[in-house]
Amino acid sequence: MTADTVTEVFEEHRPFLTGVAYRMLGRVADAEDVVQDAWLRWSAQARDDVREPRPYLVRITTRLAIDRLRHVQARREAYVGPWLPEPLETDFGTTAEDTEERAVLVDSVSLAVLVVLESLSPLERAVFVLREAFGFPYGEIAATLERSEAAVRQLAGRARRHVGERRPRFDVDPAERRDLTERFLAAASGGDLDALLRLLAPDVRLVGDSGGKAKAPVRVIESADKVGRFLFGVAKQGVPGGEFRFLELNGGPALLVLSGGKPDAVLQLDIADGLIQCVYIVRNPDKLAALAG
């Protein structure tokens, strides 16, 4: 395999590897670092016996992601306020057909599911991502993790039950989410508290992530009245030089708030039964840097 071929093979699989690493770590920068480390190992090792590059590269990437996850989980214990994954720009709406496979991809990268995955052990998370998101065979996952297939099946079952018990129910129809997001924005920016409250489920939750680097609630806000009044107060204050832009993040429509042309916040909604069940707000500037372009 020539140097050019080595690079071409890796670059062909880089997006897939980044997708695996992001679902493992929840941060774009961490995922990119892991994939770069995988490239260094791939480029430095003898590859004469590698017949199928993708499984081999996934094996390297997954092991590196597990190691990094063990370190970042310790950092997150000291994180100020709720922690949310870094918003990830996706294009499932244009590049993935509306099939069951697309639904699985969207679900596996959604903020709601990534938050639940944070409560898994690194090994459970790796098994869940490889099996549920990408459909890897148990035998291949076992080889990746250097565990028996029986042990991997146990990990998969435990992770699946854990996620199933904690995964919030929400609708993934992008048109409905976009419509409700637009109505939400109109009610909040128009100062219509009653209209805003009508969009919220009685037990709606608001989760804000600032990492202590911007203004955001340091605890989860619950109930339609509290969430509605908080959002109403924020809207009344306004954003200096505020602009709003819709884009697809984590497989669904989201609202990017710009202040003076720079990302100030990302807002995304989970909906069910035509009502907003959860409001996610990311204001940590470190997690918005990639959206500046």
C-alpha positions as a Markdown table, in Angstrom:
| # | Residue | x | y | z |
|---|---|---|---|---|
| 1 | Met | 0.0 | 0.0 | 0.0 |
| 2 | Thr | 1.6 | 3.3 | -1.1 |
| 3 | Ala | 1.6 | 6.4 | 1.0 |
| 4 | Asp | -1.0 | 8.0 | -1.3 |
| 5 | Thr | -3.2 | 4.9 | -1.0 |
| 6 | Val | -2.8 | 4.9 | 2.8 |
| 7 | Thr | -4.1 | 8.5 | 2.9 |
| 8 | Glu | -6.9 | 7.9 | 0.5 |
| 9 | Val | -8.2 | 4.9 | 2.4 |
| 10 | Phe | -8.2 | 6.7 | 5.7 |
| 11 | Glu | -9.9 | 9.8 | 4.2 |
| 12 | Glu | -12.6 | 7.7 | 2.7 |
| 13 | His | -13.5 | 6.4 | 6.1 |
| 14 | Arg | -12.8 | 9.6 | 8.1 |
| 15 | Pro | -16.5 | 10.8 | 8.2 |
| 16 | Phe | -17.7 | 7.5 | 9.4 |
| 17 | Leu | -15.0 | 7.3 | 12.1 |
| 18 | Thr | -15.8 | 10.8 | 13.2 |
| 19 | Gly | -19.5 | 9.8 | 13.5 |
| 20 | Val | -18.5 | 6.9 | 15.8 |
| 21 | Ala | -16.2 | 9.1 | 17.9 |
| 22 | Tyr | -18.7 | 11.9 | 18.3 |
| 23 | Arg | -21.4 | 9.5 | 19.5 |
| 24 | Met | -18.9 | 8.1 | 22.0 |
| 25 | Leu | -17.7 | 11.5 | 23.2 |
| 26 | Gly | -20.4 | 14.1 | 22.5 |
| 27 | Arg | -17.8 | 16.8 | 21.5 |
| 28 | Val | -16.7 | 17.5 | 18.0 |
| 29 | Ala | -13.2 | 18.6 | 19.1 |
| 30 | Asp | -12.7 | 15.4 | 21.1 |
| 31 | Ala | -14.0 | 13.3 | 18.2 |
| 32 | Glu | -11.6 | 15.0 | 15.7 |
| 33 | Asp | -8.7 | 14.5 | 18.1 |
| 34 | Val | -9.4 | 10.8 | 18.4 |
| 35 | Val | -9.8 | 10.4 | 14.7 |
| 36 | Gln | -6.5 | 12.2 | 14.2 |
| 37 | Asp | -4.8 | 9.9 | 16.7 |
| 38 | Ala | -6.3 | 7.0 | 14.7 |
| 39 | Trp | -4.7 | 8.4 | 11.5 |
| 40 | Leu | -1.3 | 8.5 | 13.2 |
| 41 | Arg | -1.6 | 4.9 | 14.2 |
| 42 | Trp | -2.9 | 3.8 | 10.8 |
| 43 | Ser | -0.1 | 5.6 | 8.9 |
| 44 | Ala | 2.6 | 4.3 | 11.2 |
| 45 | Gln | 1.6 | 0.6 | 11.4 |
| 46 | Ala | 2.2 | -2.2 | 8.9 |
| 47 | Arg | -1.0 | -2.9 | 7.1 |
| 48 | Asp | -0.1 | -5.9 | 5.0 |
| 49 | Asp | -2.6 | -8.2 | 6.8 |
| 50 | Val | -5.5 | -5.6 | 6.8 |
| 51 | Arg | -8.0 | -6.9 | 4.2 |
| 52 | Glu | -10.9 | -4.7 | 5.3 |
| 53 | Pro | -9.8 | -1.2 | 6.4 |
| 54 | Arg | -13.1 | 0.0 | 7.9 |
| 55 | Pro | -13.5 | -2.6 | 10.7 |
| 56 | Tyr | -9.7 | -2.2 | 11.5 |
| 57 | Leu | -10.0 | 1.6 | 11.7 |
| 58 | Val | -13.2 | 1.4 | 13.7 |
| 59 | Arg | -11.4 | -0.8 | 16.2 |
| 60 | Ile | -8.6 | 1.7 | 16.6 |
| 61 | Thr | -11.0 | 4.7 | 16.9 |
| 62 | Thr | -13.3 | 2.9 | 19.4 |
| 63 | Arg | -10.4 | 2.0 | 21.7 |
| 64 | Leu | -9.0 | 5.5 | 21.6 |
| 65 | Ala | -12.5 | 7.0 | 22.2 |
| 66 | Ile | -13.0 | 4.7 | 25.3 |
| 67 | Asp | -9.6 | 5.9 | 26.7 |
| 68 | Arg | -10.5 | 9.5 | 26.1 |
| 69 | Leu | -14.1 | 9.1 | 27.5 |
| 70 | Arg | -12.7 | 7.8 | 30.8 |
| 71 | His | -10.7 | 11.1 | 31.1 |
| 72 | Val | -13.4 | 13.5 | 30.0 |
| 73 | Gln | -16.0 | 11.9 | 32.3 |
| 74 | Ala | -13.8 | 13.0 | 35.2 |
| 75 | Arg | -13.7 | 16.6 | 33.9 |
| 76 | Arg | -17.4 | 16.7 | 33.4 |
| 77 | Glu | -18.0 | 15.9 | 37.1 |
| 78 | Ala | -16.6 | 19.4 | 37.8 |
| 79 | Tyr | -18.6 | 21.1 | 34.9 |
| 80 | Val | -20.6 | 24.1 | 36.0 |
| 81 | Gly | -24.3 | 23.5 | 35.5 |
| 82 | Pro | -25.9 | 20.9 | 33.2 |
| 83 | Trp | -23.8 | 19.4 | 30.5 |
| 84 | Leu | -25.1 | 19.0 | 26.9 |
| 85 | Pro | -23.3 | 17.5 | 23.9 |
| 86 | Glu | -21.7 | 20.0 | 21.5 |
| 87 | Pro | -24.2 | 20.8 | 18.7 |
| 88 | Leu | -23.2 | 19.0 | 15.5 |
| 89 | Glu | -24.2 | 20.2 | 12.0 |
| 90 | Thr | -25.8 | 17.3 | 10.1 |
| 91 | Asp | -27.3 | 16.9 | 6.7 |
| 92 | Phe | -29.5 | 13.9 | 7.1 |
| 93 | Gly | -32.4 | 15.9 | 5.5 |
| 94 | Thr | -30.6 | 15.9 | 2.2 |
| 95 | Thr | -28.2 | 13.0 | 2.2 |
| 96 | Ala | -30.1 | 10.2 | 4.0 |
| 97 | Glu | -33.3 | 8.7 | 2.6 |
| 98 | Asp | -36.4 | 8.8 | 4.8 |
| 99 | Thr | -36.0 | 5.2 | 5.9 |
| 100 | Glu | -35.7 | 3.2 | 9.1 |
| 101 | Glu | -31.9 | 3.5 | 8.8 |
| 102 | Arg | -32.2 | 7.3 | 8.6 |
| 103 | Ala | -34.4 | 7.3 | 11.7 |
| 104 | Val | -31.7 | 5.3 | 13.6 |
| 105 | Leu | -29.0 | 7.6 | 12.5 |
| 106 | Val | -31.0 | 10.7 | 13.6 |
| 107 | Asp | -32.0 | 9.1 | 16.9 |
| 108 | Ser | -28.4 | 8.1 | 17.8 |
| 109 | Val | -27.1 | 11.6 | 17.3 |
| 110 | Ser | -30.0 | 13.5 | 19.0 |
| 111 | Leu | -29.2 | 15.6 | 22.0 |
| 112 | Ala | -31.8 | 13.6 | 24.1 |
| 113 | Val | -30.1 | 10.2 | 23.4 |
| 114 | Leu | -26.6 | 11.6 | 23.7 |
| 115 | Val | -27.5 | 12.9 | 27.2 |
| 116 | Val | -28.7 | 9.5 | 28.2 |
| 117 | Leu | -25.5 | 7.8 | 26.8 |
| 118 | Glu | -23.5 | 10.0 | 29.3 |
| 119 | Ser | -24.8 | 7.7 | 32.1 |
| 120 | Leu | -23.4 | 4.6 | 30.5 |
| 121 | Ser | -20.0 | 3.2 | 31.2 |
| 122 | Pro | -17.4 | 3.6 | 28.4 |
| 123 | Leu | -17.7 | 0.0 | 27.4 |
| 124 | Glu | -21.5 | 0.0 | 27.5 |
| 125 | Arg | -21.5 | 3.2 | 25.4 |
| 126 | Ala | -19.1 | 1.7 | 22.8 |
| 127 | Val | -21.2 | -1.4 | 22.5 |
| 128 | Phe | -24.4 | 0.6 | 22.2 |
| 129 | Val | -23.0 | 3.0 | 19.6 |
| 130 | Leu | -21.5 | 0.2 | 17.4 |
| 131 | Arg | -24.5 | -2.1 | 17.7 |
| 132 | Glu | -27.5 | 0.2 | 17.8 |
| 133 | Ala | -26.3 | 3.1 | 15.7 |
| 134 | Phe | -24.2 | 1.3 | 13.1 |
| 135 | Gly | -25.4 | -2.3 | 13.3 |
| 136 | Phe | -22.0 | -3.9 | 13.8 |
| 137 | Pro | -22.2 | -7.7 | 14.5 |
| 138 | Tyr | -21.6 | -8.8 | 18.0 |
| 139 | Gly | -18.5 | -10.8 | 17.0 |
| 140 | Glu | -16.9 | -7.8 | 15.4 |
| 141 | Ile | -17.6 | -5.7 | 18.5 |
| 142 | Ala | -16.1 | -8.4 | 20.7 |
| 143 | Ala | -12.9 | -8.3 | 18.6 |
| 144 | Thr | -12.9 | -4.5 | 18.9 |
| 145 | Leu | -13.2 | -4.5 | 22.7 |
| 146 | Glu | -11.2 | -7.7 | 23.2 |
| 147 | Arg | -14.1 | -9.2 | 25.1 |
| 148 | Ser | -16.0 | -12.5 | 24.6 |
| 149 | Glu | -19.1 | -12.3 | 22.4 |
| 150 | Ala | -21.2 | -13.4 | 25.4 |
| 151 | Ala | -19.8 | -10.5 | 27.5 |
| 152 | Val | -20.6 | -8.1 | 24.6 |
| 153 | Arg | -24.2 | -9.3 | 24.4 |
| 154 | Gln | -24.6 | -8.8 | 28.1 |
| 155 | Leu | -23.2 | -5.2 | 27.8 |
| 156 | Ala | -25.5 | -4.6 | 24.9 |
| 157 | Gly | -28.5 | -5.8 | 26.8 |
| 158 | Arg | -27.7 | -3.7 | 29.8 |
| 159 | Ala | -27.1 | -0.6 | 27.8 |
| 160 | Arg | -30.2 | -1.1 | 25.7 |
| 161 | Arg | -32.4 | -1.4 | 28.9 |
| 162 | His | -30.7 | 1.6 | 30.5 |
| 163 | Val | -31.3 | 3.8 | 27.4 |
| 164 | Gly | -34.8 | 2.5 | 26.9 |
| 165 | Glu | -35.8 | 3.3 | 30.5 |
| 166 | Arg | -34.4 | 6.9 | 30.3 |
| 167 | Arg | -34.8 | 7.8 | 26.7 |
| 168 | Pro | -37.5 | 10.5 | 26.5 |
| 169 | Arg | -40.3 | 9.9 | 24.0 |
| 170 | Phe | -40.4 | 12.5 | 21.2 |
| 171 | Asp | -41.4 | 13.0 | 17.6 |
| 172 | Val | -38.7 | 13.2 | 15.0 |
| 173 | Asp | -40.7 | 14.6 | 12.1 |
| 174 | Pro | -38.5 | 17.5 | 11.0 |
| 175 | Ala | -41.3 | 19.5 | 9.4 |
| 176 | Glu | -43.3 | 19.4 | 12.7 |
| 177 | Arg | -40.3 | 20.3 | 14.8 |
| 178 | Arg | -39.4 | 23.2 | 12.4 |
| 179 | Asp | -43.0 | 24.5 | 12.5 |
| 180 | Leu | -43.2 | 24.3 | 16.3 |
| 181 | Thr | -39.7 | 26.0 | 16.6 |
| 182 | Glu | -40.9 | 28.9 | 14.3 |
| 183 | Arg | -44.1 | 29.3 | 16.4 |
| 184 | Phe | -42.0 | 29.2 | 19.6 |
| 185 | Leu | -39.7 | 31.9 | 18.2 |
| 186 | Ala | -42.7 | 34.1 | 17.1 |
| 187 | Ala | -44.4 | 33.8 | 20.5 |
| 188 | Ala | -41.2 | 34.5 | 22.5 |
| 189 | Ser | -39.9 | 37.4 | 20.3 |
| 190 | Gly | -43.4 | 38.8 | 20.0 |
| 191 | Gly | -43.9 | 39.0 | 23.8 |
| 192 | Asp | -46.9 | 36.7 | 23.7 |
| 193 | Leu | -46.6 | 34.7 | 27.0 |
| 194 | Asp | -50.0 | 33.1 | 26.6 |
| 195 | Ala | -49.1 | 31.8 | 23.1 |
| 196 | Leu | -45.8 | 30.6 | 24.4 |
| 197 | Leu | -47.4 | 28.7 | 27.3 |
| 198 | Arg | -49.8 | 27.0 | 24.9 |
| 199 | Leu | -46.9 | 25.4 | 23.1 |
| 200 | Leu | -45.4 | 23.9 | 26.2 |
| 201 | Ala | -46.2 | 20.5 | 27.7 |
| 202 | Pro | -47.2 | 20.8 | 31.4 |
| 203 | Asp | -44.1 | 19.0 | 32.6 |
| 204 | Val | -41.7 | 20.6 | 30.0 |
| 205 | Arg | -38.0 | 20.9 | 31.0 |
| 206 | Leu | -35.4 | 23.5 | 30.1 |
| 207 | Val | -31.8 | 22.4 | 30.1 |
| 208 | Gly | -29.2 | 25.2 | 29.7 |
| 209 | Asp | -25.5 | 24.6 | 29.1 |
| 210 | Ser | -23.0 | 27.4 | 29.6 |
| 211 | Gly | -20.1 | 25.7 | 31.4 |
| 212 | Gly | -20.0 | 28.8 | 33.6 |
| 213 | Lys | -18.9 | 30.9 | 30.6 |
| 214 | Ala | -22.2 | 32.6 | 29.8 |
| 215 | Lys | -25.5 | 33.3 | 31.4 |
| 216 | Ala | -27.7 | 30.2 | 31.6 |
| 217 | Pro | -29.7 | 28.4 | 34.3 |
| 218 | Val | -27.3 | 26.3 | 36.5 |
| 219 | Arg | -30.2 | 23.9 | 37.2 |
| 220 | Val | -32.8 | 22.3 | 35.0 |
| 221 | Ile | -36.1 | 24.3 | 35.0 |
| 222 | Glu | -39.3 | 22.3 | 35.1 |
| 223 | Ser | -43.0 | 23.0 | 34.4 |
| 224 | Ala | -44.7 | 25.1 | 31.7 |
| 225 | Asp | -45.1 | 28.1 | 33.9 |
| 226 | Lys | -41.5 | 28.3 | 35.1 |
| 227 | Val | -40.0 | 27.6 | 31.7 |
| 228 | Gly | -42.4 | 29.9 | 29.9 |
| 229 | Arg | -41.7 | 32.8 | 32.3 |
| 230 | Phe | -38.0 | 32.3 | 32.1 |
| 231 | Leu | -38.0 | 32.3 | 28.3 |
| 232 | Phe | -40.3 | 35.3 | 28.2 |
| 233 | Gly | -37.9 | 37.2 | 30.5 |
| 234 | Val | -34.9 | 36.3 | 28.3 |
| 235 | Ala | -36.8 | 37.4 | 25.1 |
| 236 | Lys | -37.7 | 40.7 | 26.7 |
| 237 | Gln | -34.0 | 41.4 | 27.4 |
| 238 | Gly | -33.2 | 40.7 | 23.8 |
| 239 | Val | -29.8 | 40.0 | 22.2 |
| 240 | Pro | -27.6 | 42.9 | 21.1 |
| 241 | Gly | -27.3 | 42.8 | 17.3 |
| 242 | Gly | -29.5 | 39.7 | 17.4 |
| 243 | Glu | -30.1 | 37.5 | 14.3 |
| 244 | Phe | -31.7 | 34.1 | 14.0 |
| 245 | Arg | -30.8 | 31.3 | 11.7 |
| 246 | Phe | -32.4 | 27.9 | 11.2 |
| 247 | Leu | -30.1 | 24.9 | 10.5 |
| 248 | Glu | -30.0 | 21.2 | 11.0 |
| 249 | Leu | -28.2 | 20.1 | 14.2 |
| 250 | Asn | -28.0 | 16.6 | 15.6 |
| 251 | Gly | -30.5 | 15.4 | 13.0 |
| 252 | Gly | -33.2 | 18.0 | 13.6 |
| 253 | Pro | -34.1 | 21.6 | 13.1 |
| 254 | Ala | -32.5 | 24.0 | 15.5 |
| 255 | Leu | -32.3 | 27.8 | 16.0 |
| 256 | Leu | -28.9 | 29.5 | 16.0 |
| 257 | Val | -28.9 | 32.9 | 17.8 |
| 258 | Leu | -26.2 | 35.3 | 16.6 |
| 259 | Ser | -25.1 | 38.4 | 18.4 |
| 260 | Gly | -23.1 | 40.8 | 16.3 |
| 261 | Gly | -22.7 | 38.1 | 13.7 |
| 262 | Lys | -21.2 | 35.6 | 16.2 |
| 263 | Pro | -22.9 | 32.5 | 17.7 |
| 264 | Asp | -24.5 | 33.4 | 21.0 |
| 265 | Ala | -26.8 | 30.4 | 21.6 |
| 266 | Val | -28.3 | 27.3 | 20.1 |
| 267 | Leu | -31.8 | 26.3 | 20.9 |
| 268 | Gln | -33.4 | 23.0 | 20.0 |
| 269 | Leu | -36.7 | 21.5 | 21.0 |
| 270 | Asp | -38.0 | 17.9 | 21.7 |
| 271 | Ile | -41.6 | 17.6 | 20.9 |
| 272 | Ala | -44.3 | 15.0 | 21.4 |
| 273 | Asp | -48.1 | 15.1 | 20.9 |
| 274 | Gly | -47.7 | 18.5 | 19.3 |
| 275 | Leu | -46.2 | 20.1 | 22.4 |
| 276 | Ile | -42.7 | 21.0 | 23.5 |
| 277 | Gln | -41.4 | 18.5 | 26.0 |
| 278 | Cys | -37.8 | 19.8 | 26.4 |
| 279 | Val | -35.9 | 23.0 | 25.5 |
| 280 | Tyr | -32.2 | 22.6 | 25.1 |
| 281 | Ile | -30.1 | 25.8 | 25.1 |
| 282 | Val | -26.3 | 25.7 | 24.5 |
| 283 | Arg | -24.4 | 28.9 | 25.4 |
| 284 | Asn | -21.0 | 27.6 | 26.2 |
| 285 | Pro | -18.9 | 29.5 | 23.6 |
| 286 | Asp | -16.5 | 26.6 | 23.3 |
| 287 | Lys | -19.3 | 24.5 | 22.0 |
| 288 | Leu | -20.5 | 27.1 | 19.5 |
| 289 | Ala | -17.2 | 27.9 | 17.9 |
| 290 | Ala | -17.7 | 25.4 | 15.0 |
| 291 | Leu | -20.9 | 27.2 | 14.0 |
| 292 | Ala | -19.2 | 30.5 | 13.4 |
| 293 | Gly | -18.7 | 29.8 | 9.7 |
